[in-house]
Amino acid sequence: MTSMDTSEDSCAELPIVSAQESNSGLTISIHPLVLLNISDHYTRTKLQTQSEQVNICGAILAEQSGRDIDIINSFEVPLDHTTMTINHDYLATKLEQLKQVFPHLDFIGWYSTGTVPTERDLKIHQQFLAKCESSLFLQLDSRAISGENPKTLPVRMYESIFDMSQESPRLVFVKNSYKIETNEAERIAVDHVAKPDMSSSDSSLGSSLGSYLTTQKNAAIMLHSRLQFLQNYLQDTKNGVIPVDHDILRQISSICLRSPVIDPSAFDDQFSKEYDDVLLVGYLASITKGINTIDDLVDKFNLAHGATTLPKTQTPISSHRKGRRSHVA
């Protein structure tokens, strides 16, 4: 083993995130637009590459006043995944263009996805330090939503410092706190994005119906959890894990007697009938719409070809249609 290999192994064992707390006094605020941009960038890249390991990179823009940093916007930055180098020309051109449109925003750092910072993130961070010597690092954990605590926002902010390690300075990340800041316009936009889109042709649920079904689903889940709790209590009482309380048993018996018991066969029959009725209404609506379209087509045909100039031996199409309507009436 050479000395170079030894140095690389020792560097790999060194911590990338420092255990000490940040003492810079920065107050960081993140706006929802930044999180939406990062999530959209990650989703598009994952669908295009069809890979579980997705590496994205982008710059974040903020408005800074003293020690207060307000992260407002972001944009994507091309990344060479082989050498882990960013496109510096694209970054400089994009920053110059955005500076003309948003002169109050400054480049403050970059973003990526992952669970914890790695050597790859540290290498990319060093490249952004050339543009901003105090660059911040925003990391979004895309897999944390399926973890044990999905209500926690899977976003972490880091700033970089030089720490003495093995008698030599080494760049490490320091975790920093943040808060989510929104204004009125952003709250309206996020609420609009969260609701179903009624303008699309394949949308079949309205906002009122969607909220109603969501309420019914939550009620069913809550009822199931409560019944599961009662079942566990009765099972523990039967096994002797907890003492018998006749008052609680009487209350459980009263609840069970009040709860309706559904016959599976009767429920299947009723469900099938309602399902058939809904399909029949849908088919009738499609037939009615088709007849209306044909009726409009007949009117346009008579208007274009002139039904009054037809020979006397021929009956205009409109007269057939009127006769059919009178016969139906």
N, C-alpha and C positions, 0 to 999 in steps of 0.2 A: 504494500500500500504506500503510495507516494504521500509527500507532505501536502500536496494540493488536495488529494482526496480526504486527508485528515481534516484540513481546514473546512472543506465543504460539509463534511459530516458534523463538525462542531457547530457550524453556522445553522445547519438544519435543526439541531437540538435546541438552539437558543429560542427563547420566547419571542413571538412576534407582537403580541399584545402585552403591554406593561401592566403589572399588577397595581401600580400606584394610581391614584386618582388625579384627574386633571385639575391643575391649579391656574389655568389661563384666565378664568373668569368670563369665558364666552357664554353668551345667552343665545342659543340657536333656536330658531323657529322654522318649521317646515310647513309649506303650503300643500294642499291636496293635489294640485296640478303636478307637482314633482313626482309624487307617488304614483299617480295615474300614468305619467309618461314612462316611468321605470317599469311598471307592470305591463303596459302595452308593448314596450320594447322586448321584454322577456317573453311574452306570449307569442309575438310574431316570430321571434327568432327560434323558439322551441317548435312551432308548427312548421317552419320552413326547413329546419335541419332534422326534425324527427329524432331528436336525441335528448336523453335525460340530463346529460351534462351540458349546460348552456352557459357560455361565458359572454357577458355583455359588458359594455363600457360606455360611459357618457360623461358629459360635463354638467355641472350644476352652477346656476347663476343666482346671485343673492344681492340684496341691498344691505350695506353695512353702515351702521352708525355707531362709532365708538367700538364697544365690545358686544354690541347687539347685532346679530347676523340673521337676516330674514331671507331664507331660501325660497325663491319664487318660481323659478323656471329651470328647465334642463333641456339638453339635446344630446343626440347620439354621436359617438365618436368611433370611426372605424378602427378595428383592432386586428393586428396580424397574430393569429393564434399560434403560429409556429414559433415566432421569435418573441411574442408578447410585447410588441412595440406598437404604439399608437401612431396615427397619421398626423404628424405635427403640422403639415401644410394645411390639411383640412381644418384642424383645430384653430389655427391662426386666422384662416379666411372666415370661418364661421363666427369667431369672436368679433372680428372686425365688422361683419355685417350686422350682427346683433347689437353692437355698440351704437350703430347709426339709428337703429329702430328703438332700442331701449337704452338710452344713455345713462340711466340711473342704476343699471344692473352691472355687476362686476363678476368676473370669473372667480369662484371661491373654492372649487374642488371638483371631485368626480364621484361617480357612483358605480356600483357593480352588484352582483348577486352572489350569495353564498351563505354558509353557516357561520364560519369564523374567518378572519383574515388569514391569508396564506402567504408564502414567499412570492407567489405569482402577483398577488395584490400589492405586496411591498415593492416589487420591481416596477409595476405600472405606476405606483404612487410616486416613485422617484422621478419618473418622466414628467409628471404633472407639476412637480416642484419647480421645474424650469420656468413654468408660466406663472406660478404663484408660490412663493416660498413658504406660505402658511396654509397649504391646501388641506381641505377637509376630505374625509372619506365617508361616504354614505353607503351602507351595505344593507340590502334587502334579502331576507331569508324567504325564498319562495316556497319552501317546503314546511315552514313552521305553522302554516294554517291548518295542517292535519295533525298537529301535535297534541299534547295534553292540555295546553292552555291557549286555544285558538283566539281568545278575546284580546290577547296582548298583541300590540302592533309589532310585527317582525321587522323592525327597522332599528339600526344602530348607527351612531355617529362616532367617528374617530378623528382625532388630530394626531399629528406625528411629532415626535421629539427625538433627540439624540440621547441615547442612554449608554453609559459606560458599561461595556461587557467584555470581560477578558482583557482589560486594560486598553480597550480601543472603543471609540464611539460607534454606536450602531443605531440605525433608524428603526424605531418601533412605533406602534400605534398605542394611543391612550384613549380609552373610552370616555365619551363626553355625553352629557345629558342634553335633551332637546324637548321641545313641545310642539304640538300641532296648532297652527294658527290659520284661521279662515276668516274671510270677510263675507259680506252679504252676497256678493255676486258669485263667489266660489261655493257657498252653501246652496244656492239655487242650482248651479251647474251640477254639483255632485248629486243633489236630489233628483235632477232630471236624468242623469246617467243611471241612477239606481233603479228608476221605474222602468216598466216594460215599454218597448217602442211600439206604438200603435200605428205608425206610418208604414211599417213593412207589411208586405202582402201575406207573409206566412204567420203573422201574429194573430192568435185567436183568443187571447185573454186580455181583457181590459184591466185597468188599474183597480177598479172596484171589485171585479171578480177575482183578480189575483190576491188582493188583500183578504177577501172573504175566504178563499181556499187556504191561504196561509194561516188565518185564524183557526179554521177548522182543523188543520193539520197539527197546530200547536196544542189545541185542546185535546185531540186524540192522544198525542204523545204524553201530555201531562196526566191524562186519565190512566194510560197504561203504566206509567211510572208509579202512580199512587196504588193501583191494584197490585203491582209487583211488590210494593213495600208491604202491603197487607198480607200477601201470600208468604213472604219471607218471615213476617212476624208469626203467622200461624204455624209455619214449619218449625221455627225455633221454639215455639211454645210446645209443640208436639214432641220435639226431641229433648225437651228439658233444659234447653240453653237458658231460657228466661222463665221466671215464675208465671203461673197462670193467673190472669186478671179477668174475672168473670164479667166485670163491667165493660171492659174493652171488647171482650168476645161478644157480648150482647149487641154492642154498637156495630161491630163488624157484621154480625148476622142481620141486623136491621138494614145495613147498607146493601148487602147481597140480595135481600128480599126486594128492595126497591129497584135494584138494577134490572132492566129488562133482559130476558134471555131470548136470543134470536135463534130460530131453527135454521141451520145452514141451507137446507133444501129450499125452504120458503124464501130465504134471502136471495138465493141464486135465481129463483124464478122471478122475483120482483125486480132484481137487478137486470135480468135479461129483457124483461118487458120494457123497462125504462130505457135501456140501451137501444132496443129496437125502435122505440118511439122517437128517440133523438135522431137516429139514422134516417128514419122516414121523413122527419121534418127537414133534415138536410137535403135529402133527395128531392123532396117537393120544392124546396127553395131553388135548387139547381134547375129543375124542369121549368119552373116559372120564369127564372131569369133567361133560360134558353128560348122559351116562347116569346118573351118580350123582345129579345134580340132579333128573332125571325120576323116578328111583326114590324119592327123598325126597318129591317132590310126590305120587306115587301113595299112599304111606303116609299122608300128611296128608289126602288126599282120602278114603281109606277110614275114617280116624279121625273126620273131620268128618261124613260122611254115613252112617256105620254100615253096613259091608259085611254084617253078620250079618242085617240086616232086609230084605235084598233078596229078591224073589220066587224061588221054587224053580226057575223056568224060566230065571233069569238066573244066571250064574256070576260070583262076585265077581272084581273086578279082581286082587285079590291071588292068587287061585287061578290065573288066567292067567299071572301073573308067576312063581308058583312052578313051574307046569308048564313054562314056558319055561326056567327055570333048570335043572330036572331034565333037560329035553331037551338043553340045552346041555352039562350035565355028562356 
